[in-house]
């Protein structure tokens, strides 16, 4: 692999762009490792993120097959050269890692590593990872390291940007966890309202039955039958709470299933009829799926809490390689221009920001007395 100025710059640029495309920590780690191995033309690359107990919270490799990785066994501990990079926070370039006095061996199935280049990944003063490469694909004079000072400089540039990408990914995941917690709290409130209404009705019906037992037994029997119906409905709502308040599963279930589940909850919790239909949409990039979900939630919140609607319809349709979300209600509507002039937003600014951030567009159509339609389009992958 040539490291001339043009090819080196192009390769670094390509690696940095690849890192910036991902928001999930695991995806960022994999991209860093693959980019480093390709950039420096090494046989193996790995990146370890330390935990607080002498091990690694995450350890990603490139150049090792799935079968080899399983055969190697548990994740390594923080010892030997890895510990030196983490605790002493300095780079290591070795002609033969096996001859270093700190070398402590590796499992039987581990590939044989010889020349070695490793760097800590730092966020300010904190070491948040160790990135290393082994077995440079080039002729090596006896006793010399295949990795050069230029390789070390290139890896240093990559490590600096890897720190930024990894920190951003962590912030993104923390932000998403907070959003999930807020959403679970909101769903809990919706379900609490629904169950409380059922239990209140059950209590009134039971009191009516108690008053009728002596003077009108047949009517009392009818009231007790209604008590049984209301109790069964309340039990159903409580079962729904257990199921629906599990951690949000956008990553596992996808946008369509997550939207459908949440809309079913809202339909049970409100007097308004809330429906969902999807046509031809399968999967979108993760950032777009999250944006669509959050816009749908904000639009639904406005419709159910503020519009007085009897019906709210949510549709998700395929358009080209992307999708169009449409939330329509038959509520009281509003004048978008008047809302803007009055400095009120009804979440519209937030929704537009989410749509724009996902590379999409948002349009709002509303007329006083004639309901509201919010439409969001995203381009897909």
C-alpha positions as CSV (number, residue, x, y, z in Angstrom):
1,X,0.0,0.0,0.0
2,X,1.5,3.3,-1.1
3,X,1.7,6.1,1.5
4,X,2.5,9.0,-0.8
5,X,0.9,12.3,0.0
6,X,-2.0,12.0,-2.3
7,X,-2.9,8.4,-1.6
8,X,-2.3,8.8,2.1
9,X,-4.6,11.9,2.3
10,X,-7.3,10.2,0.2
11,X,-7.1,7.1,2.4
12,X,-7.3,9.1,5.7
13,X,-10.2,11.1,4.3
14,X,-12.1,8.0,3.3
15,X,-11.5,6.5,6.8
16,X,-12.8,9.6,8.5
17,X,-15.9,9.9,6.3
18,X,-16.7,6.2,7.1
19,X,-16.4,6.9,10.8
20,X,-18.7,9.9,10.6
21,X,-21.5,7.9,9.0
22,X,-22.3,5.8,12.1
23,X,-23.9,6.8,15.4
24,X,-24.0,3.4,17.2
25,X,-21.0,2.8,19.3
26,X,-20.5,-0.8,18.1
27,X,-20.7,0.4,14.4
28,X,-18.2,3.1,15.1
29,X,-15.7,0.7,16.7
30,X,-16.0,-1.7,13.8
31,X,-15.4,1.1,11.3
32,X,-12.4,2.5,13.1
33,X,-10.8,-1.0,13.2
34,X,-11.5,-1.8,9.6
35,X,-10.3,1.7,8.5
36,X,-7.1,1.4,10.4
37,X,-6.3,-2.1,9.0
38,X,-6.9,-0.9,5.4
39,X,-5.1,2.4,5.9
40,X,-1.9,0.8,7.1
41,X,-2.2,-2.5,5.1
42,X,-2.0,-4.7,8.2
43,X,-3.1,-8.3,8.5
44,X,-4.8,-7.8,11.9
45,X,-6.4,-4.9,13.8
46,X,-8.2,-4.6,17.1
47,X,-9.7,-1.9,19.4
48,X,-10.4,-2.4,23.0
49,X,-12.6,-0.2,25.2
50,X,-11.6,-0.7,28.9
51,X,-14.0,-1.3,31.7
52,X,-13.4,-0.4,35.4
53,X,-12.6,-4.0,36.4
54,X,-9.4,-4.8,34.6
55,X,-11.1,-6.1,31.5
56,X,-12.7,-4.7,28.3
57,X,-16.2,-3.5,28.0
58,X,-15.9,-3.9,24.2
59,X,-13.3,-5.5,22.0
60,X,-13.5,-5.4,18.2
61,X,-11.2,-7.2,15.8
62,X,-10.7,-7.1,12.0
63,X,-8.8,-9.7,10.0
64,X,-10.0,-12.7,12.2
65,X,-12.8,-14.9,11.0
66,X,-15.9,-15.6,13.2
67,X,-14.8,-19.2,13.8
68,X,-11.3,-18.1,14.9
69,X,-12.7,-15.4,17.2
70,X,-15.0,-18.0,18.9
71,X,-12.1,-20.4,19.3
72,X,-9.9,-17.7,20.9
73,X,-12.3,-17.6,23.9
74,X,-13.0,-14.8,26.4
75,X,-12.0,-11.2,25.9
76,X,-8.5,-10.3,27.0
77,X,-7.7,-8.7,30.3
78,X,-5.8,-5.4,30.6
79,X,-2.2,-6.8,30.7
80,X,1.0,-6.8,28.8
81,X,1.2,-4.3,25.9
82,X,-2.5,-3.5,26.1
83,X,-2.1,-2.4,29.7
84,X,0.9,-0.3,28.8
85,X,-1.1,1.6,26.1
86,X,-4.0,2.1,28.4
87,X,-2.1,3.1,31.6
88,X,1.0,4.8,30.3
89,X,-0.9,6.4,27.4
90,X,1.9,6.2,24.8
91,X,2.3,4.6,21.4
92,X,4.1,1.3,20.9
93,X,6.0,0.2,17.7
94,X,7.7,-3.2,18.0
95,X,9.6,-5.4,15.5
96,X,8.4,-8.5,17.4
97,X,5.8,-8.2,20.1
98,X,6.6,-11.7,21.3
99,X,10.1,-10.6,22.4
100,X,8.9,-7.7,24.4
101,X,9.5,-8.3,28.2
102,X,5.9,-7.3,28.9
103,X,4.5,-10.0,26.5
104,X,2.4,-12.5,28.4
105,X,1.3,-14.9,25.7
106,X,-2.1,-15.5,24.1
107,X,-4.6,-18.3,23.8
108,X,-3.8,-21.4,21.6
109,X,-6.2,-20.4,18.8
110,X,-4.9,-16.8,18.7
111,X,-3.2,-15.8,15.4
112,X,0.6,-15.3,15.6
113,X,1.4,-11.6,15.8
114,X,4.9,-10.3,15.0
115,X,5.4,-6.6,14.2
116,X,3.1,-4.4,16.2
117,X,1.8,-0.8,16.2
118,X,-0.5,0.4,19.0
119,X,-1.9,3.7,20.1
120,X,-4.1,4.9,22.9
121,X,-7.4,6.6,22.0
122,X,-7.8,9.6,24.2
123,X,-10.7,12.0,25.0
124,X,-8.8,14.8,26.7
125,X,-6.8,13.3,29.5
126,X,-8.9,10.1,29.6
127,X,-7.8,7.0,27.7
128,X,-11.0,5.6,26.2
129,X,-9.5,2.8,24.1
130,X,-6.5,1.1,22.7
131,X,-6.1,0.7,18.9
132,X,-3.5,-1.6,17.6
133,X,-2.3,-3.3,14.4
134,X,-0.1,-6.3,13.7
135,X,1.7,-8.0,10.8
136,X,2.3,-5.4,8.2
137,X,1.8,-6.7,4.7
138,X,5.3,-5.8,3.4
139,X,8.9,-7.3,3.2
140,X,10.7,-6.8,6.5
141,X,14.5,-6.8,7.0
142,X,15.5,-9.2,9.8
143,X,14.8,-7.7,13.2
144,X,13.0,-4.6,11.9
145,X,9.4,-3.5,12.2
146,X,7.2,-3.3,9.1
147,X,5.4,-0.3,10.6
148,X,7.1,3.0,9.9
149,X,7.1,6.3,11.7
150,X,4.8,7.6,8.9
151,X,2.4,4.7,9.7
152,X,2.5,5.8,13.4
153,X,1.7,9.4,12.4
154,X,-1.2,8.3,10.2
155,X,-2.6,6.0,13.0
156,X,-2.2,9.0,15.4
157,X,-4.4,11.1,13.1
158,X,-7.0,8.3,12.9
159,X,-6.9,7.8,16.7
160,X,-7.7,11.5,17.3
161,X,-10.7,11.4,15.0
162,X,-11.7,8.0,16.4
163,X,-11.9,9.6,19.8
164,X,-14.3,12.2,18.5
165,X,-16.4,9.7,16.6
166,X,-16.5,7.4,19.7
167,X,-17.4,10.2,22.1
168,X,-20.2,11.4,19.7
169,X,-21.6,7.9,19.5
170,X,-21.6,7.6,23.2
171,X,-23.4,10.9,23.6
172,X,-25.9,9.8,21.0
173,X,-26.6,6.6,22.8
174,X,-27.0,8.4,26.1
175,X,-29.4,10.9,24.5
176,X,-31.4,8.0,23.1
177,X,-31.6,6.3,26.4
178,X,-33.0,9.5,28.0
179,X,-35.5,9.7,25.2
180,X,-36.6,6.1,25.7
181,X,-37.0,6.7,29.5
182,X,-39.1,9.8,28.7
183,X,-41.2,7.8,26.3
184,X,-41.7,5.0,28.8
185,X,-42.8,7.5,31.4
186,X,-45.3,9.0,28.9
187,X,-46.7,5.6,28.0
188,X,-47.0,4.7,31.7
189,X,-49.1,7.9,32.2
190,X,-51.4,7.1,29.2
191,X,-51.9,3.5,30.5
192,X,-52.5,4.8,34.1
193,X,-55.2,7.1,32.8
194,X,-56.9,4.2,30.9
195,X,-56.7,1.7,33.8
196,X,-57.9,4.4,36.3
197,X,-61.0,5.1,34.2
198,X,-61.8,1.4,34.1
199,X,-61.3,1.0,37.9
200,X,-63.4,4.1,38.6
201,X,-66.3,2.7,36.5
202,X,-65.9,-0.7,38.2
203,X,-66.1,0.9,41.7
204,X,-69.3,2.8,40.8
205,X,-70.9,-0.3,39.3
206,X,-70.1,-2.4,42.3
207,X,-71.6,0.2,44.6
208,X,-74.8,0.3,42.5
209,X,-75.0,-3.5,42.7
210,X,-74.6,-3.5,46.5
211,X,-77.5,-1.0,46.9
212,X,-79.8,-3.2,44.6
213,X,-79.1,-6.6,46.2
214,X,-82.0,-6.5,48.7
215,X,-84.7,-4.5,46.8
216,X,-84.0,-5.6,43.1
217,X,-81.9,-8.8,42.9
218,X,-82.3,-9.1,39.1
219,X,-80.9,-5.7,38.5
220,X,-78.2,-6.3,41.0
221,X,-77.2,-9.4,39.0
222,X,-77.0,-7.4,35.9
223,X,-74.7,-4.8,37.6
224,X,-72.5,-7.6,38.9
225,X,-72.2,-9.0,35.4
226,X,-71.0,-5.6,34.3
227,X,-68.5,-5.5,37.2
228,X,-67.0,-8.8,35.8
229,X,-66.7,-7.2,32.3
230,X,-65.0,-4.1,33.7
231,X,-62.7,-6.1,35.8
232,X,-61.7,-8.2,32.8
233,X,-61.0,-5.0,30.8
234,X,-58.9,-3.5,33.6
235,X,-56.9,-6.8,33.7
236,X,-56.3,-6.5,30.0
237,X,-55.0,-3.0,30.3
238,X,-52.7,-4.0,33.1
239,X,-51.3,-6.9,31.0
240,X,-50.8,-4.3,28.2
241,X,-48.8,-2.2,30.6
242,X,-46.5,-5.0,31.3
243,X,-45.9,-5.7,27.6
244,X,-45.8,-2.2,26.2
245,X,-43.6,-0.7,28.9
246,X,-40.7,-3.0,28.1
247,X,-37.7,-1.0,26.9
248,X,-38.4,0.6,23.5
249,X,-37.4,-1.8,20.7
250,X,-36.8,0.4,17.7
251,X,-33.5,-1.3,17.1
252,X,-34.9,-4.8,17.5
253,X,-38.4,-4.5,16.1
254,X,-37.9,-1.8,13.5
255,X,-40.0,1.4,12.8
256,X,-43.2,-0.2,11.6
257,X,-43.6,-2.6,14.5
258,X,-42.7,0.0,17.1
259,X,-45.1,2.5,15.6
260,X,-47.9,0.0,15.4
261,X,-47.4,-1.1,19.1
262,X,-47.4,2.5,20.4
263,X,-50.5,3.5,18.4
264,X,-52.3,0.5,19.8
265,X,-51.5,1.7,23.3
266,X,-52.8,5.2,22.5
267,X,-55.9,3.9,20.9
268,X,-56.7,2.0,24.2
269,X,-55.8,5.0,26.4
270,X,-57.9,7.7,24.6
271,X,-61.5,8.1,23.6
272,X,-60.4,9.1,20.1
273,X,-60.0,6.3,17.6
274,X,-56.3,6.0,16.6
275,X,-55.4,3.9,13.6
276,X,-52.2,2.9,11.8
277,X,-51.6,1.6,8.2
278,X,-48.3,0.9,6.5
279,X,-47.8,0.3,2.7
280,X,-44.5,-1.1,1.4
281,X,-42.1,0.4,4.0
282,X,-39.6,-2.1,5.4
283,X,-36.4,-0.6,6.8
284,X,-34.8,2.9,6.7
285,X,-31.4,4.1,8.0
286,X,-31.4,4.1,11.8
287,X,-31.3,7.9,12.1
288,X,-34.3,8.3,9.8
289,X,-36.3,5.7,11.6
290,X,-35.7,7.4,14.9
291,X,-36.7,10.8,13.4
292,X,-39.9,9.4,11.9
293,X,-40.8,7.8,15.2
294,X,-40.3,11.0,17.2
295,X,-42.2,13.2,14.7
296,X,-45.1,10.7,14.8
297,X,-45.1,10.8,18.6
298,X,-45.1,14.6,18.7
299,X,-47.9,14.8,16.1
300,X,-49.9,12.2,18.0
301,X,-49.5,14.1,21.3
302,X,-50.7,17.3,19.7
303,X,-53.7,15.6,18.1
304,X,-54.8,13.7,21.2
305,X,-54.1,16.4,23.8
306,X,-55.0,19.6,22.1
307,X,-57.2,19.1,19.0
308,X,-60.3,17.5,20.4
309,X,-60.2,15.0,17.5
310,X,-62.5,11.9,17.3
311,X,-60.2,10.2,14.8
312,X,-56.5,10.2,14.3
313,X,-55.1,8.3,11.3
314,X,-51.4,7.5,10.9
315,X,-50.0,6.1,7.6
316,X,-46.5,5.2,6.5
317,X,-46.1,4.8,2.8
318,X,-43.2,4.0,0.6
319,X,-42.0,6.8,-1.8
320,X,-39.1,6.0,-4.0
321,X,-36.3,4.6,-1.8
322,X,-37.7,6.4,1.2
323,X,-40.9,6.9,3.1
324,X,-43.7,9.3,3.9
325,X,-45.3,9.6,7.3
326,X,-48.7,11.2,7.5
327,X,-50.6,12.0,10.7
328,X,-54.2,13.3,10.1
329,X,-56.8,14.3,12.7
330,X,-60.4,15.6,12.4
331,X,-59.9,18.0,15.3
332,X,-60.4,21.7,15.7
333,X,-57.4,22.6,13.6
334,X,-55.5,25.9,13.7
335,X,-54.1,28.7,11.6
336,X,-50.3,27.9,11.2
337,X,-49.5,31.6,10.3
338,X,-51.3,32.9,13.4
339,X,-49.5,30.3,15.6
340,X,-46.2,31.4,14.2
341,X,-47.0,35.1,14.7
342,X,-48.0,34.5,18.3
343,X,-44.7,32.8,19.0
344,X,-46.4,29.4,19.8
345,X,-45.0,26.3,18.1
346,X,-47.0,23.2,19.2
347,X,-43.8,21.2,18.7
348,X,-43.6,22.2,15.0
349,X,-40.1,23.6,15.4
350,X,-38.9,20.4,17.0
351,X,-40.6,18.3,14.3
352,X,-39.0,20.4,11.5
353,X,-35.6,20.1,13.1
354,X,-35.9,16.3,13.4
355,X,-37.0,16.1,9.7
356,X,-34.2,18.3,8.5
357,X,-31.6,16.4,10.6
358,X,-32.6,13.2,8.9
359,X,-32.4,14.7,5.5
360,X,-36.1,15.0,5.1
361,X,-38.9,17.6,4.9
362,X,-42.0,18.4,7.0
363,X,-45.2,20.0,5.9
364,X,-48.1,21.1,8.0
365,X,-51.7,21.7,6.7
366,X,-54.3,22.9,9.1
367,X,-57.5,25.0,8.9
368,X,-59.5,26.1,11.9
369,X,-62.5,23.7,12.3
370,X,-61.1,21.3,9.6
371,X,-58.4,19.3,11.3
372,X,-54.7,19.0,10.7
373,X,-52.4,16.9,8.6
374,X,-48.6,16.6,9.3
375,X,-46.5,15.0,6.6
376,X,-42.9,14.0,6.8
377,X,-40.8,12.6,4.0
378,X,-37.4,11.0,4.3
379,X,-35.2,9.9,1.4
380,X,-34.2,6.4,2.7
381,X,-30.7,4.9,2.3
